Amino acid sequence: MTALAALIQRDIKIALRVGGGALIGVLFFLTVVVLMPFAVGPDLALLTRLGPAILWLGALLASLLTLDRLFMADHEDGSLDLIVMSRTPLELACAAKALAHWLAAGLPLIIAAPVLGLLLNLDAASTSAVALTLLAGTPALTFTGMIGAALSVTLHRGGLLLAVLVLPLSIPVLIFGRGSLASRDIRSVVVRNPIFDPVRAVAGQFCHWTNRGRRQPAPWAGLITDLMPINSH
């Protein structure tokens, strides 16, 4: 096992074991979604229009809850000094820690979004589109929040400072995520949104690799090509 894989596995275990980071985020997400209908009122049409924005705002706020623990545990037990002095590049180590944090705290929010969308009177197409945009947006929120977590790691009560630093930087991600939901067509959400460019590039290379040497395309290649129409040749 490489050092980065061991670091990711260690951080996931710590995040799930200490404080229940994933559970806290999902419970806060649920609280935001449940309280919003009481504030909006019984207008189902208005709730349906505001539903994607409510899900995105709830996911953004829930992702802030556990960001202060991204480097805090390593700083307290001295592991952060070992990571800095190790042979592994610091950039890759930080990226591995951010990936582990997203797997433990961000991925549960994406899984919970379609279920919580039912509370906002959203149909299957809308909830699927929100889940897709969260899949692309929550990693950006995690890597953006890593900046604030690194700046506030030495502060004992840096949660407020972390929110002040991270929220303005998260506004572009929120704008792109919400703007991509103007169309309910999932295909148009994936094709027109620039934040899915890396996903489309990887999907195109995957289709090209799986179809190499085949007389007929692979069964799943047609679905990927139809959803993400890019040139894979």
C-alpha positions as CSV (number, residue, x, y, z in Angstrom):
1,M,0.0,0.0,0.0
2,T,1.4,3.4,-1.0
3,A,1.7,6.3,1.5
4,L,-1.1,8.2,-0.1
5,A,-3.5,5.2,0.0
6,A,-2.6,4.6,3.6
7,L,-3.2,8.3,4.4
8,I,-6.6,8.2,2.7
9,Q,-7.6,5.0,4.5
10,R,-6.4,6.5,7.8
11,D,-8.3,9.7,7.4
12,I,-11.5,8.0,6.4
13,K,-11.4,5.8,9.5
14,I,-10.7,8.8,11.7
15,A,-13.6,10.8,10.1
16,L,-16.1,8.0,10.6
17,R,-14.9,7.0,14.1
18,V,-14.4,10.5,15.7
19,G,-17.4,12.7,16.0
20,G,-19.4,10.9,13.3
21,G,-18.6,13.5,10.6
22,A,-20.7,11.9,7.9
23,L,-23.7,11.5,10.2
24,I,-23.5,15.1,11.4
25,G,-23.4,16.5,7.9
26,V,-26.4,14.4,6.7
27,L,-28.4,15.3,9.9
28,F,-27.7,19.0,9.3
29,F,-28.6,18.6,5.7
30,L,-31.9,17.0,6.7
31,T,-32.6,19.8,9.2
32,V,-32.1,22.5,6.6
33,V,-34.4,20.7,4.1
34,V,-37.1,20.0,6.7
35,L,-37.2,23.6,8.1
36,M,-37.3,25.3,4.7
37,P,-40.9,24.2,3.8
38,F,-42.1,25.8,7.1
39,A,-40.4,29.1,6.1
40,V,-41.7,29.0,2.5
41,G,-45.2,28.0,3.3
42,P,-47.7,25.5,1.7
43,D,-47.1,26.7,-1.8
44,L,-45.9,23.5,-3.6
45,A,-45.1,25.3,-6.8
46,L,-42.8,27.7,-5.1
47,L,-41.2,24.9,-3.1
48,T,-40.6,23.0,-6.3
49,R,-38.9,26.1,-7.9
50,L,-36.7,26.7,-4.8
51,G,-36.0,23.0,-4.1
52,P,-32.7,22.7,-6.1
53,A,-31.4,25.9,-4.5
54,I,-32.4,24.7,-1.1
55,L,-30.5,21.4,-1.6
56,W,-27.4,23.1,-2.9
57,L,-27.4,25.6,0.0
58,G,-28.0,22.9,2.5
59,A,-25.1,20.8,1.1
60,L,-22.8,23.9,1.1
61,L,-23.5,24.6,4.8
62,A,-23.3,21.0,5.8
63,S,-19.9,20.7,4.1
64,L,-18.6,23.5,6.4
65,L,-19.3,21.6,9.6
66,T,-16.4,19.2,9.4
67,L,-13.9,21.2,7.5
68,D,-12.2,22.4,10.7
69,R,-11.2,18.7,11.4
70,L,-9.4,18.4,8.1
71,F,-6.0,19.2,9.7
72,M,-6.9,19.6,13.4
73,A,-6.5,16.0,14.4
74,D,-3.1,15.7,12.7
75,H,-2.0,19.0,14.3
76,E,-3.0,17.8,17.8
77,D,-1.2,14.4,17.7
78,G,1.9,15.6,15.7
79,S,1.0,13.7,12.5
80,L,1.0,17.0,10.6
81,D,4.7,17.5,11.2
82,L,5.4,14.0,9.9
83,I,3.4,14.6,6.8
84,V,5.3,17.8,6.1
85,M,8.7,16.2,6.6
86,S,7.8,13.0,4.7
87,R,9.1,12.3,1.2
88,T,5.6,12.5,-0.2
89,P,5.0,15.9,-1.9
90,L,2.9,18.1,0.4
91,E,0.5,18.9,-2.5
92,L,-0.3,15.3,-3.0
93,A,-0.7,14.7,0.7
94,C,-3.1,17.6,1.0
95,A,-5.0,16.3,-2.0
96,A,-5.2,12.8,-0.5
97,K,-6.6,14.3,2.8
98,A,-9.1,16.3,0.8
99,L,-10.2,13.2,-1.1
100,A,-10.6,11.3,2.1
101,H,-12.7,14.1,3.6
102,W,-14.9,14.2,0.6
103,L,-15.5,10.4,0.7
104,A,-16.4,10.6,4.4
105,A,-18.4,13.8,4.5
106,G,-19.3,14.9,0.9
107,L,-20.3,11.6,-0.7
108,P,-23.1,11.0,1.9
109,L,-24.6,14.3,1.1
110,I,-24.8,13.4,-2.6
111,I,-26.5,10.0,-1.7
112,A,-29.0,11.8,0.6
113,A,-29.9,14.5,-1.9
114,P,-32.3,12.4,-4.0
115,V,-34.1,11.3,-0.8
116,L,-34.3,14.8,0.6
117,G,-35.6,16.0,-2.7
118,L,-38.8,14.2,-2.1
119,L,-39.5,16.5,0.9
120,L,-39.3,19.5,-1.5
121,N,-41.8,18.1,-4.0
122,L,-39.1,17.5,-6.7
123,D,-39.5,14.9,-9.4
124,A,-36.9,12.2,-10.3
125,A,-35.4,14.3,-13.1
126,S,-34.8,17.3,-10.9
127,T,-33.3,15.3,-8.0
128,S,-31.0,13.4,-10.4
129,A,-29.8,16.7,-11.9
130,V,-29.1,18.1,-8.4
131,A,-27.2,14.9,-7.5
132,L,-25.1,15.2,-10.6
133,T,-24.2,18.8,-10.0
134,L,-23.4,18.0,-6.3
135,L,-21.1,15.2,-7.5
136,A,-19.1,17.8,-9.5
137,G,-19.5,20.6,-7.0
138,T,-18.8,19.1,-3.6
139,P,-15.2,18.2,-4.4
140,A,-14.6,21.8,-5.3
141,L,-16.2,22.9,-2.0
142,T,-13.8,20.5,-0.2
143,F,-10.7,21.7,-1.9
144,T,-11.8,25.3,-1.4
145,G,-12.5,24.6,2.3
146,M,-9.0,23.0,2.6
147,I,-7.6,26.5,2.3
148,G,-9.5,27.9,5.2
149,A,-8.8,24.7,7.3
150,A,-5.1,25.1,6.7
151,L,-5.2,28.8,7.7
152,S,-7.2,28.1,10.9
153,V,-5.5,24.9,12.0
154,T,-3.6,26.5,14.9
155,L,-6.6,28.3,16.3
156,H,-8.6,26.5,19.0
157,R,-11.8,28.2,18.0
158,G,-11.3,28.7,14.3
159,G,-14.7,27.5,13.1
160,L,-16.1,31.1,12.7
161,L,-13.0,32.2,10.9
162,L,-13.1,29.2,8.7
163,A,-16.7,30.0,7.6
164,V,-15.8,33.6,6.9
165,L,-12.9,32.6,4.8
166,V,-14.5,29.7,2.9
167,L,-18.1,31.1,2.2
168,P,-17.0,33.9,-0.2
169,L,-14.7,31.4,-2.1
170,S,-17.6,29.0,-2.4
171,I,-20.0,31.5,-4.1
172,P,-18.7,30.7,-7.7
173,V,-19.3,26.9,-7.1
174,L,-22.8,27.7,-5.8
175,I,-23.6,29.9,-8.9
176,F,-22.4,27.3,-11.4
177,G,-24.2,24.5,-9.6
178,R,-27.5,26.4,-9.4
179,G,-27.2,27.9,-12.9
180,S,-26.7,24.4,-14.4
181,L,-30.1,23.4,-13.0
182,A,-32.1,25.9,-15.1
183,S,-32.9,23.0,-17.5
184,R,-34.4,19.9,-16.1
185,D,-32.9,17.7,-18.8
186,I,-30.1,15.7,-17.2
187,R,-28.3,15.4,-20.5
188,S,-28.2,19.2,-21.0
189,V,-27.0,19.6,-17.4
190,V,-24.0,17.3,-18.1
191,V,-23.3,18.6,-21.6
192,R,-23.6,22.3,-21.1
193,N,-22.0,22.7,-17.6
194,P,-18.3,23.4,-17.8
195,I,-17.6,21.8,-14.4
196,F,-18.3,18.4,-16.1
197,D,-15.5,18.9,-18.6
198,P,-13.0,16.6,-16.7
199,V,-15.7,14.0,-16.4
200,R,-16.5,14.1,-20.1
201,A,-12.8,13.8,-21.0
202,V,-12.3,10.7,-18.8
203,A,-15.5,9.2,-20.2
204,G,-14.3,9.8,-23.8
205,Q,-11.0,8.1,-23.1
206,F,-12.8,5.2,-21.4
207,C,-15.1,4.7,-24.4
208,H,-12.1,4.8,-26.8
209,W,-10.2,2.3,-24.7
210,T,-13.1,-0.2,-24.3
211,N,-14.0,0.0,-28.1
212,R,-10.5,-0.6,-29.3
213,G,-10.3,-3.8,-31.2
214,R,-14.1,-4.4,-31.1
215,R,-16.3,-4.8,-34.1
216,Q,-19.2,-3.5,-32.2
217,P,-19.1,-0.9,-29.5
218,A,-19.3,-2.0,-25.8
219,P,-22.9,-2.0,-24.4
220,W,-22.2,0.8,-22.0
221,A,-20.3,3.0,-24.5
222,G,-23.5,4.0,-26.3
223,L,-25.1,5.2,-23.1
224,I,-22.0,7.2,-22.1
225,T,-21.7,8.7,-25.6
226,D,-25.3,9.7,-25.7
227,L,-25.1,11.3,-22.2
228,M,-21.7,12.9,-22.8
229,P,-21.4,13.5,-26.6
230,I,-17.6,14.1,-26.9
231,N,-15.2,13.0,-29.6
232,S,-13.5,9.9,-28.2
233,H,-11.3,9.2,-31.3
